[in-house]
C-alpha cells in the first residue's frame, strides 16, 4: 500500500474503515455489526454479470473495494457450489481493499466495484 497517495480526508476514512473491519460497529438502529465487509455483493447479480463477462470475453477482474469477497472460495453459486472464478470462467480475480491492507491491483480486463464509490 506504500504506493498509494490519499488525501488527508481519504487517510481519515481508511483509518475509520480499518477500525470498523477490526472491531465492528453499532448502527443507528441499535444493531451491532461484528463481521464487517463480509458480503460478496456481486453475488446478487450473478446472471447479469455472467452475461456481461461472456459478451466481452472477460478473463481477469479486479474487485475494487472487495471487502470480504473471496473469488476463490467455493459456494459463490449455491446451485453449483462453484467459486466466483469458476462460475464466471475467469483466469483470475484480484482484490483491492485498503481497509484490510489487501492490494493485488494489476492490469485486468474488467474492474468491478460495489458499495464503494
C-alpha positions, 0 to 999 in steps of 0.5 A, spaced: 500 500 500 506 504 500 504 506 493 498 509 494 497 517 495 490 519 499 488 525 501 488 527 508 480 526 508 481 519 504 487 517 510 481 519 515 476 514 512 481 508 511 483 509 518 475 509 520 474 503 515 480 499 518 477 500 525 470 498 523 473 491 519 477 490 526 472 491 531 465 492 528 460 497 529 453 499 532 448 502 527 443 507 528 438 502 529 441 499 535 444 493 531 451 491 532 455 489 526 461 484 528 463 481 521 464 487 517 465 487 509 463 480 509 458 480 503 460 478 496 455 483 493 456 481 486 453 475 488 446 478 487 447 479 480 450 473 478 446 472 471 447 479 469 454 479 470 455 472 467 452 475 461 456 481 461 463 477 462 461 472 456 459 478 451 466 481 452 470 475 453 472 477 460 478 473 463 481 477 469 477 482 474 479 486 479 474 487 485 475 494 487 473 495 494 472 487 495 471 487 502 470 480 504 469 477 497 473 471 496 473 469 488 476 463 490 472 460 495 467 455 493 459 456 494 459 463 490 453 459 486 449 455 491 446 451 485 453 449 483 457 450 489 462 453 484 467 459 486 466 466 483 472 464 478 469 458 476 462 460 475 464 466 471 470 462 467 475 467 469 483 466 469 483 470 475 480 475 480 484 480 484 482 484 490 483 491 492 481 493 499 485 498 503 481 497 509 484 490 510 491 492 507 489 487 501 492 490 494 493 485 488 491 491 483 494 489 476 492 490 469 485 486 468 480 486 463 474 488 467 474 492 474 468 491 478 466 495 484 460 495 489 458 499 495 464 503 494 464 509 490 
